[in-house]
Amino acid sequence: MIPRRWFSVTLLLCATACTATLARPCLAADAKRPNIIMLLTDDQRWDTLGCMGNKIIKTPNVDRLASQGVVFDNVFVTTSICMTNRACIFTGQYASRHGVIDFKTSFTPEQLAETYPGQLKQAGYYTGFIGKWGVGNPPKDYFDYNKGWPGQHQYFPDKNNLSIHLTSQMGDQAIEFLDGTPGDRPFLLAFSFKAPHVQDGDPNTAMKIFTPEIRALYKEFPGGFLHDPKLEPLYRDVVFPPPALSDPAFFASLPTYFEPTETRKRWEWRFSTPEMYQRSVKAYYSLITGVDNVVGRIIKKLEEKGQFDNTVILYHGDNGFYLGERGFAGKWYAHEPSLRVPLVIYDPRLPADQKGTRREQFALSIDLAPTMLDMAGVARPGRMQGESLVPILRGETPEWRDEFFYEHMFDNQGIPKSVAVRGRQFKYIRYLVDDPRNEEFFDFKNDPQEANNLVNNPEYADLLKEMRAKLAAWQARVK
């Protein structure tokens, strides 16, 4: 492991130019380093891809990557909010270590140098970033190709033209990047979609700022899922079953601190009637299909350039999303709809018998940075806490985690802070609020929907005590 003090920009540039301290061969002389494309969706839950067993959604291009790559079936975020988990993905660190827990904090130059784009840039990769940066303000003049933006942006950048959808526009930028890549060194493209995130804000306020055409679309899809109108017919005739635990009696049984929260307020905007639920889920699916169309364009361009067989593509979600489960919308908490996300990795260098396979190991967002560095032959910074997935991709069975720590420390009166431990069978959640019912304890084997809180069940008293101790240990470990 290279000591952290070596990772100044100057020394890293020297290391890239063949320092003898690297355990791997000199990267400058390695012509076989793969290109890497990191595709990150916003608010896409794990079960919204065809390759994840969804029989309704249309995602043929991501499914093609899955058929030629590896699908991870148990993938989770360590915090379910966009800016903090994007920092986790960039750094390979838990939030307790990288410290980004609000929308204002940007990376320091030292932190940026230790992100996966920073490390690959220093290793000689041609780098590009497209889309939502998410961690404060995007760095200026850092990427060779930069189409990043702070905040959420608008799904219709030209408010007077409904034919220009942001997802498609970002696809145009990806093609422009690929057409401009040099032929003498590998490239990294970090592509960060807005979709399928809603257009944030109170719909009544949003209605005032759009043109009549967009207001009409917003009226049809009042939850803010502003997809490309051309995709609307795809799901027009689908009737979605009601979400799990959506009976009003279930929400009424929850502690009172859930009543005024953002998850409940946004549920009212998007899912509070059967009609709103159908419209919102159809639009959510349409946004994901729009993403899939861009994936198809990227694959086609890579094939045209003869680069598909030397390009690793990772497809991942930045956090999950409640589609009405528990009477919630949004994310933020440690239930499965919120913290479980998709991960598909296409690596053309894999042995033939490993392509089109699946993995059951727990993978985390913090594993992606060390995985990409491992693929490129770049030594990881010592502060990274994730693990490389490369051995698992190859079909090996290394000793691996059976539980992980979750933390949500964003300071917002409408979102209770929480921490959790998620294991193979049990999950323990603690909400950091002054309420005697601020714990949840679930047994997945007997309760996969997380409907029955076992905190007060005497049969689980010893296990609950054990999980409380694990939580305390994890809180100290991740700093």
C-alpha positions, 0 to 999 in steps of 0.5 A: 500500500502506498503511504498517503503522504506520497499522493501529492500531485507532483509525486503521483505524476512521478509515480505514473512515469515509472516509479519503482515503488508501484507493485504493478508495471509502469503504467505509461508503458502499459498499452493494455489499460482499458478505457473506463465508462462509469454510468451513474443514474440518480434515484434508480432502485435495484429492481428497475432493470430487465436484468434484475427480473423486472418484466415491465421495464424496457432496458435492452441496452443495459440488459445487453451489458448484463448478458455479456458482463456480470450482474451484482444482485446485492448492491447497496449504498452506505448513505442514501442521499445524492451528494454524500453518496456521490462523494462516497463513490468518488473517494471510496470512503464512508461519509464519516471519513470524507465529511461531505454531508451537505450540498455546499461542501466541495472536495478540497484539492487533496481530496479531489486528487485521491478520487478515482477521476483524480487518480486516473487523470494522474495515471495518464487517462484522458478524462471526461465528466458529463452531468450532475457533479453533486459534490458542491461546485464542480472543479474548473479546468480539471477534466479534459472534457467537462460538461458537468453542472452543480445542482439538479438542472432542468429536464428541458434545458430550453424551456421553449422546446419540448423536443430537447430533453436533458437525457438526450442532450447528455447523450449527444455530449457522450458521443462528442466526448468519444469522438474526441478521445485520443488514440494514444492513451486510455480514457475515463468518462464519468457520466452522471445522469439526472434521470430518473430523479424527479424535477425537485420542488413543490409542483405548485411552485414549479408550474409557475416557471415553465412554459405552457407546454411544459406546464401541461406535461407537469400537470399530467405527471404532477410528481415531477417525473418529467420524461421525454414525451416521445417515450410516454407511449411505452408504458401507457397501457401498463397497470402497476400493482400497488406498492408493498405496505401501502395500506394507510394503516401501515403508515399510521402505525409508524412513529410520529416523527415520520408524519411531517417528513419529506418522505411523506410530503413527497408521497402526497405529491406523487403517490397519494391517489391510485391515479397519481401512483400510476402516472408517476411510476410510468413516468419514472420507468420512462426516464429509465428507458431514456437512460437506456437509450443513451447507453445504447448510443454509447455502445454503438459509438464504441463499436463504430470506433473499434473500442467496445472490446477494450472498454469497461462499462459500469452501470450503477445507481446513486441511491434507491427510491421509495415508489410508495412503499411504507407510504413514502416517496424519496429515499434517505432511510435504510429500508431496502427500496432506499439503499439497494441499487443496481450494478452491472459491470461489462468487462470485455477482458473477462474469461468467456465462462464469467460473462453473463454471470451473477454475483451474490456478494454484498457490493457497496458504492464505496467499492467502485473507486478501488475497483476502477483503479484496480482495473487500470493498474493504479495503486489505491490511496490508503484512505479508501475504505471500499474493496476492489470487486475485480477478484469477484468479477473474475469468479474468485471467492475471496473472504468477503463482507457479510454486513455493512454500515449505513449512515445518513447525517444530512441536517434537515428537520424534515428528514430524521438522521439515522444509522444502521447495520445491514447483515445477511438476515438482520437489519438494525436501524436507529433514528437519531431523534428523541423518541422511545420508538427510535429503533427498527429491527428486521428479520429478512428471512421471515419478513423480506418486506420489513413490515414487522419491527422486532425491537419489542419482541422478547424472542429477539432480545439477545440478537437486538443487543448484539446488533446494538453493539455492532452498530457502535463498533461500526461507528468507530470503525468507519471514521 
